[in-house]
Amino acid sequence: MSHPHLLVHDARDNVGVVVVEGLEAGTKMLCVVTHDDSSFELIAAADVPIGHKIALTDLSEGDTAIKYGEDIGKMVGPAEKGGHVHTHNLKTKRW
């Protein structure tokens, strides 16, 4: 694996962004943390479209999603580690 599947912007993040087309469940992803250029591996638990988020740890309803080291919303449904995070289980806290 030489090209990343998932980008994580900050070490504090608990979600990362898919950067490849056609990511399928069961894929061993190369995940790169852009803040310090470190990397780790994670198994995709679901098919996830490019640009959507993946949970880096198990997230429960009520948890705060962190991206760019910032609060981006509240989980309104669960997401397992490696699972899809999008509008079906994440909502902004703005309204």
C-alpha positions, 0 to 999 in steps of 0.5 A, a space after each residue: 500500500 503506497 497511496 493512502 486510503 484515509 486522511 486524518 488531519 490531527 492526532 486528536 481526530 476520531 474520524 478520517 476522510 476517505 480519499 479513494 473511489 470505491 472503498 469496500 468493506 474489509 479493505 486494509 486502509 493506509 491512513 495518514 495523519 497529515 499533521 505529522 505525516 505518521 501513518 497507521 492501518 485500519 480495516 474498513 467496516 463498510 463500503 464508504 464513498 470518497 469524501 465521506 468519513 470513517 470512525 477511527 474508534 467506536 463512536 456512540 450516540 451522543 459522542 462528539 466527532 472530531 476532525 481537524 482537531 475540532 468538534 464537527 458535530 454530534 453522533 446521532 447514531 453509532 459507528 463502529 471502528 472503521 465504520 461509515 460516518 455521514 449524515 445518517 449518524 452525524 449531525 451538526 450542533 449548529 442547529 
